[in-house]
Amino acid sequence: MDIMETIKDQITNNRVILYMKGSPNQPQCGFSAQSVQALMACGERFAYVDILTNPEIRANLPKYANWPTFPQLWVDGELIGGCDIINEMQASGELKEVVCGSGDQAEG
């Protein structure tokens, strides 16, 4: 599978996914640590990809997302943003709404 297809697959198959440096238990940069803390405060499970151990994803995700920095938070297939946006959304309460979702949205 091509790396762009892999990225698309990860984003499509995980409702909430964080591309970060390190893991939620051992973030490898302050921005990733802050993003993880904000997400954990929402109380919802989320997937993550450690870009330090996935150099192809690290190199190609910025092209896929048209977003140059990490971490990157994706929810329901859409890029939410990086650490600053995640922190702003958490402070306003919007992050919990987005991450938790309403759960009763009709599709079709």
N, C-alpha and C positions, 0 to 999 in steps of 0.2 A: 504494500500500500504506500502510495506517495505521501510525503510528510504533510502536505496541505490537506489531503484527505484524512489523515490521522487527526490533525488539529480539528477539522470540521466534525469528525466523528466524536471526539472528546467533548466538544462544545454542544453538540446535538444530543448526546446520550447522558449528559449530566446537567440537571436543571440548574445547579449552582456549582461553578468550578472556578478555582483561583489558580492562576499561573503565578508561581512565586519562587523565591530563592530559598531553598531548604524545604522543611516540612512544617506542618502546624505545631508539632512538638519541639522542633528545633529550627526555627527560622534563621536564615543566614544573613539577613539584613534588617535594619530597623523598619523599613517601609513594609516589608513582608510581615514582620512581627505585629506592627500596628494594624495591618489589614486583617490578620488572623484574629486578633483580639476583638476587633469590631464585628467580624463575622460570628465568632463564638458567642458574643454577647446577644446575638439574635436568637440563639438556641436551636438553630437548624443545622442539620448535617450538610456538609459540602465536600465536593471532590477537590483534589488539588493535583498539580503537576509541578514537580521540582525541576525548574529549568536548568539548574546547575548540573543535574545528572542526565539531562535531555538536551544536549547542545543543538541538535537539529531543530527542536521546537523553539529553543531560545533564539536561534538565528532566523527562523521563518515566521513565528507568530507575529512579530511587529509588521511584517508585510501583509499577512492575512488580516490583521486587525486594523491596519493603518494607525497603529498606536505604538510609539517607539519604546516605551518604558515598561518596567515590571515593578510591582505585581500588576496583574490584570484580572479583574473580576468580571465574569460572564454569568448572566442569569437568563434563563429561557432563550438561549441562543443569541443574546445581545450583549455587546460590550457595555458594562456599566462604567468602568474607568479604573484608575489607579488609586494609590493610597490617599491622596488629598481628597478625591471625590468620595471614596469610601468613608473617610473620617467625617466629612461634611454631612453625608447622608446619615451616618450613625448619630451625629449630634442633633439632627433635625427629626430623627425617628423614621425617616424615609427608608433607610436601609432595611430595617426589620420588615416593613411593609413589602418591599421589593423581594427580599429573600424568602420570606414566609409565603408570599403570594396569597391570593384569596382562596385558591383551591377549588372554586366553584365556577371557573370560567368555562363557558361552552366553547367547543371547538367545532369548526365546520365552516 
